[in-house]
Amino acid sequence: MLFNKSSFEKLLQMNDYIEAVSMAHKMHALGNIIEPDIVHADAPNGEYHIKTGGILGDKPYYGLKANGGFFNNSVNFQLPNILGVIYLSDASNAYPLAIFESSLISKMRTAAATAVAAKYLAPKSPIKLGIIGYGNQAAAHLESLSCVRQIESVSIAGRNSEKVNEFVEKYNGLYDFEIKVDTIENTCRNSNVLITTTTSKNALVKKEWIKSGTFIGAIGADSPGKNELDIDLVASSKIVGDIKRQIIKVGECQHAIKQGLIKQDDIYAELGELIVGKVDGRTNDSDIFIYDSTGTALQDVACAAYIYEKLKDNKDIKSIDLFS
């Protein structure tokens, strides 16, 4: 079956993605998976990620996502900056089940995973949310975090003031909290939940700007070289990763590890360990937690399998018999 974006865009709400992603990480923590992996390749004008993995539930699935991140696409070609597909198969016999447009699932599952982490790690006090960035992930995180916590206010910051203003103008009024423009420094200093969603290769967030008890969702660093957080901030915080062996290579942790400030064993937990109760979440008001998000095919497969099961009997979905 072939799923374009419009065939499933309105099928899942953000809470559905949160449920699917939570299930995927629970299965990971319990060992009911086909081990995830990631391949990164640089291209002349962008980069490619291939992520693979499987979930071994009542019905087993295996899949992979092949995405290209070409961040001048919108300007040069009027195309999305991230393009790709998700392939889903029956893991009991390798039968190909479906191919999906990947950008929508990628956007929603990434923000959903941060929301799952925030359930366990965000402070209990009223949430003053800061977001650095103004793209799809910034918008998706507004939605996902409002599903799991009561948000008091939102500050948006970024390196392009015009785009920051455009973002605030677009989204202010859509929620029952104020969204305002601020500087990166003020956003960091005044937020107790901070989300970084840029493609930066130079740290934007300084340690001295972050107050005790803050939860940081580090979303942007998902390939070699990307960097949004001061390495001293990373080294002094409790780190929870989606997949530990990914975040030490391509996540925000890569830089502190290369500098010898932390080791793999210093990482506090994986997301699934919080979900199944192997590791405690927030236990005091002072710890700074960083959720290091690199993305995993387990999230993609869980969401794709959900969509497939919902729509597999829909006659309007195009299909092709590969074996005829």
C-alpha positions as CSV (number, residue, x, y, z in Angstrom):
1,M,0.0,0.0,0.0
2,L,1.2,3.5,-0.8
3,F,0.3,6.3,1.8
4,N,0.7,9.9,0.7
5,K,0.5,12.5,3.4
6,S,-3.2,13.4,2.8
7,S,-4.3,9.8,3.2
8,F,-3.5,9.8,6.9
9,E,-2.9,13.4,7.9
10,K,-6.2,13.7,9.7
11,L,-6.4,10.2,11.1
12,L,-4.0,10.6,14.0
13,Q,-4.2,13.3,16.6
14,M,-1.1,14.3,18.7
15,N,-2.3,12.1,21.6
16,D,-2.3,9.1,19.2
17,Y,1.3,9.8,18.3
18,I,2.2,10.1,22.0
19,E,0.5,6.8,22.8
20,A,2.3,5.0,19.8
21,V,5.7,6.5,20.7
22,S,5.3,5.6,24.4
23,M,4.5,2.0,23.4
24,A,7.6,1.9,21.1
25,H,9.9,3.0,23.9
26,K,8.3,0.6,26.4
27,M,8.9,-2.3,24.0
28,H,12.5,-1.1,23.7
29,A,13.0,-1.1,27.5
30,L,11.5,-4.6,27.7
31,G,13.7,-5.9,24.9
32,N,10.7,-6.7,22.6
33,I,12.3,-5.1,19.5
34,I,14.5,-5.7,16.5
35,E,17.5,-3.6,17.4
36,P,17.4,-0.1,15.9
37,D,20.3,1.4,14.0
38,I,21.1,4.5,12.0
39,V,23.2,5.3,9.0
40,H,24.3,8.9,8.2
41,A,25.6,10.2,4.9
42,D,26.6,13.7,3.9
43,A,25.6,14.9,0.4
44,P,26.8,18.0,-1.4
45,N,23.8,20.1,-0.4
46,G,22.4,18.2,2.6
47,E,22.5,14.9,4.5
48,Y,20.7,11.6,4.5
49,H,19.6,9.5,7.5
50,I,18.6,5.8,7.2
51,K,17.0,4.5,10.4
52,T,15.9,0.9,10.9
53,G,14.3,-1.1,13.7
54,G,11.4,-3.3,14.6
55,I,8.7,-3.9,17.2
56,L,7.9,-7.5,18.4
57,G,4.4,-7.2,19.8
58,D,1.4,-9.4,19.1
59,K,2.0,-8.6,15.4
60,P,5.7,-7.9,14.7
61,Y,6.8,-5.1,12.4
62,Y,10.1,-4.1,10.9
63,G,10.7,-0.9,9.0
64,L,13.2,1.7,7.9
65,K,13.1,5.4,7.2
66,A,15.2,7.0,4.5
67,N,15.2,10.8,4.9
68,G,17.1,13.6,3.2
69,G,17.6,16.9,5.0
70,F,18.4,19.5,2.4
71,F,17.9,22.8,4.3
72,N,17.9,25.1,1.2
73,N,15.1,23.2,-0.5
74,S,12.3,25.6,0.4
75,V,14.3,28.5,-1.0
76,N,15.8,26.8,-4.0
77,F,13.2,24.3,-5.1
78,Q,10.0,25.2,-3.2
79,L,10.2,21.8,-1.7
80,P,10.2,20.7,2.0
81,N,13.6,20.7,3.6
82,I,13.1,17.2,4.8
83,L,12.0,14.5,2.3
84,G,11.8,10.8,2.5
85,V,9.8,7.6,2.9
86,I,9.1,5.0,5.6
87,Y,9.0,1.3,4.6
88,L,6.9,-1.1,6.8
89,S,7.1,-4.9,6.6
90,D,5.6,-7.9,8.4
91,A,8.5,-9.0,10.7
92,S,7.2,-12.6,10.8
93,N,8.0,-13.2,7.1
94,A,9.5,-9.9,5.7
95,Y,6.4,-9.3,3.5
96,P,6.4,-5.6,2.4
97,L,3.2,-4.0,3.7
98,A,3.4,-0.3,3.0
99,I,5.4,2.8,2.0
100,F,4.6,6.2,3.7
101,E,5.5,9.8,3.1
102,S,7.8,10.3,6.0
103,S,7.9,14.0,7.0
104,L,4.5,14.2,8.8
105,I,5.2,11.1,10.9
106,S,8.7,12.3,11.6
107,K,7.4,15.7,12.7
108,M,4.7,14.3,15.0
109,R,6.6,11.4,16.5
110,T,9.6,13.6,17.4
111,A,7.4,16.1,19.3
112,A,5.4,13.3,20.8
113,A,8.6,11.7,22.3
114,T,9.5,15.0,23.9
115,A,6.1,15.2,25.4
116,V,6.5,11.6,26.8
117,A,9.8,12.7,28.4
118,A,8.3,15.8,29.8
119,K,5.7,13.7,31.6
120,Y,8.5,12.3,33.7
121,L,11.1,15.1,33.8
122,A,9.4,18.5,33.5
123,P,9.1,20.5,36.7
124,K,5.8,20.4,38.6
125,S,5.4,24.1,38.8
126,P,3.5,26.0,36.1
127,I,5.2,25.7,32.7
128,K,6.9,28.6,31.2
129,L,7.9,27.2,27.8
130,G,10.7,28.5,25.7
131,I,11.3,27.3,22.1
132,I,14.4,28.2,20.1
133,G,13.5,27.7,16.5
134,Y,10.5,28.6,14.3
135,G,10.0,25.6,12.0
136,N,7.8,22.5,11.9
137,Q,9.3,21.1,15.1
138,A,8.6,24.3,17.0
139,A,5.0,24.2,16.0
140,A,4.7,20.4,16.7
141,H,6.2,20.9,20.2
142,L,3.7,23.6,21.0
143,E,1.0,21.1,20.3
144,S,2.6,18.0,22.0
145,L,3.6,19.7,25.2
146,S,0.2,21.3,25.6
147,C,-1.2,17.7,25.5
148,V,0.7,16.7,28.6
149,R,1.2,19.8,30.8
150,Q,-0.6,23.0,31.5
151,I,1.4,25.8,29.9
152,E,1.3,29.3,31.4
153,S,3.3,31.2,28.7
154,V,5.5,30.6,25.6
155,S,8.6,32.5,24.4
156,I,9.9,32.0,20.9
157,A,13.5,32.9,19.9
158,G,15.8,32.2,17.0
159,R,18.6,33.5,14.8
160,N,16.3,35.0,12.2
161,S,14.1,37.7,13.9
162,E,11.8,38.0,10.9
163,K,10.9,34.3,10.9
164,V,10.5,34.4,14.7
165,N,7.9,37.2,14.3
166,E,6.2,35.3,11.5
167,F,5.9,32.2,13.7
168,V,4.5,34.1,16.7
169,E,2.0,36.0,14.4
170,K,0.8,32.6,13.0
171,Y,0.4,30.7,16.2
172,N,-0.6,33.3,18.8
173,G,-4.3,33.0,19.4
174,L,-4.5,29.3,18.6
175,Y,-3.9,28.3,22.2
176,D,-5.1,29.5,25.5
177,F,-1.6,30.8,26.5
178,E,0.3,33.8,25.3
179,I,3.1,33.3,22.7
180,K,5.6,36.1,22.5
181,V,8.9,37.0,20.8
182,D,12.1,37.1,22.9
183,T,15.8,36.9,22.6
184,I,17.6,33.5,22.9
185,E,19.2,34.5,26.2
186,N,16.0,35.8,27.8
187,T,14.1,32.7,26.6
188,C,16.6,30.5,28.3
189,R,16.7,32.5,31.5
190,N,12.9,32.7,31.9
191,S,11.8,29.2,30.9
192,N,11.5,26.1,33.0
193,V,10.9,24.0,29.9
194,L,13.2,24.8,27.0
195,I,13.0,23.1,23.6
196,T,15.8,23.6,21.0
197,T,14.8,22.8,17.4
198,T,17.5,24.3,15.2
199,T,20.0,22.9,12.8
200,S,22.9,24.8,14.5
201,K,26.4,23.5,14.6
202,N,27.4,26.0,17.2
203,A,26.1,26.1,20.8
204,L,23.2,28.5,21.2
205,V,22.4,27.9,24.9
206,K,24.9,28.8,27.6
207,K,25.0,27.0,31.0
208,E,24.7,30.2,33.0
209,W,21.4,31.0,31.3
210,I,19.7,27.9,32.6
211,K,18.1,27.9,36.1
212,S,17.9,24.9,38.3
213,G,15.0,22.5,37.8
214,T,14.7,23.2,34.0
215,F,13.8,20.5,31.6
216,I,15.5,20.8,28.2
217,G,14.3,19.0,25.1
218,A,17.4,19.0,22.8
219,I,15.9,18.2,19.4
220,G,18.1,19.7,16.8
221,A,21.3,17.6,17.2
222,D,20.6,14.4,15.3
223,S,23.7,14.0,13.1
224,P,27.5,14.5,13.4
225,G,28.5,18.1,14.1
226,K,25.1,19.5,15.1
227,N,25.2,21.4,18.5
228,E,22.8,23.5,20.3
229,L,23.8,23.3,24.0
230,D,27.0,24.4,25.8
231,I,29.0,21.2,26.5
232,D,29.4,22.3,30.2
233,L,25.6,22.4,30.5
234,V,25.4,18.9,29.1
235,A,28.1,17.6,31.4
236,S,26.4,19.1,34.5
237,S,22.9,17.9,33.7
238,K,21.0,14.6,34.0
239,I,20.7,13.2,30.5
240,V,17.9,11.0,29.2
241,G,18.2,9.8,25.6
242,D,15.8,8.1,23.2
243,I,18.5,5.5,22.2
244,K,21.7,5.7,24.3
245,R,24.0,4.4,21.6
246,Q,22.7,6.9,19.1
247,I,22.9,10.0,21.3
248,I,26.6,9.4,22.0
249,K,27.3,9.4,18.3
250,V,24.9,11.9,16.7
251,G,23.0,13.6,19.6
252,E,23.8,16.6,21.8
253,C,26.0,14.3,23.9
254,Q,28.5,13.7,21.1
255,H,30.4,16.9,21.9
256,A,30.8,16.4,25.7
257,I,31.8,12.8,25.1
258,K,34.5,13.9,22.5
259,Q,35.8,16.4,24.9
260,G,36.0,13.8,27.7
261,L,33.6,15.6,29.9
262,I,31.2,12.7,30.2
263,K,31.2,9.0,29.4
264,Q,28.4,6.8,28.1
265,D,27.9,5.4,31.6
266,D,27.2,8.9,32.8
267,I,23.9,9.0,30.8
268,Y,21.1,8.8,33.3
269,A,18.6,6.8,31.4
270,E,16.8,5.9,28.2
271,L,13.2,7.1,27.7
272,G,11.8,3.6,27.9
273,E,13.4,3.0,31.3
274,L,11.4,5.9,32.6
275,I,8.2,4.5,31.1
276,V,8.6,1.0,32.6
277,G,9.8,2.3,36.0
278,K,13.4,1.0,35.8
279,V,14.6,4.5,36.6
280,D,13.0,7.3,38.5
281,G,12.0,10.5,36.7
282,R,12.2,13.9,38.4
283,T,12.5,13.4,42.2
284,N,13.4,17.0,43.2
285,D,13.0,20.6,42.1
286,S,16.6,21.4,41.4
287,D,17.9,18.8,38.8
288,I,18.4,20.0,35.2
289,F,17.3,17.3,32.8
290,I,18.2,17.1,29.2
291,Y,16.2,14.9,26.9
292,D,18.6,14.1,24.0
293,S,16.4,13.3,21.0
294,T,18.0,11.8,17.9
295,G,14.9,9.9,16.6
296,T,14.5,6.2,16.1
297,A,12.9,3.9,13.6
298,L,11.1,2.3,16.5
299,Q,9.0,5.5,16.7
300,D,8.4,5.6,13.0
301,V,7.5,1.9,12.8
302,A,5.0,2.2,15.7
303,C,3.3,5.1,14.1
304,A,3.3,3.6,10.6
305,A,1.9,0.3,12.0
306,Y,-0.9,2.2,13.7
307,I,-1.8,3.9,10.5
308,Y,-1.5,0.7,8.4
309,E,-3.8,-1.2,10.7
310,K,-6.4,1.6,10.6
311,L,-6.4,2.0,6.8
312,K,-5.3,-1.4,5.4
313,D,-8.9,-2.2,4.2
314,N,-9.5,1.2,2.8
315,K,-10.1,0.9,-0.9
316,D,-9.1,4.5,-1.6
317,I,-5.5,3.7,-0.6
318,K,-3.4,2.9,-3.6
319,S,-1.6,-0.5,-3.6
320,I,0.7,-2.4,-5.9
321,D,1.5,-6.1,-6.1
322,L,5.3,-6.2,-6.1
323,F,5.3,-10.0,-6.8
324,S,3.0,-10.3,-9.8
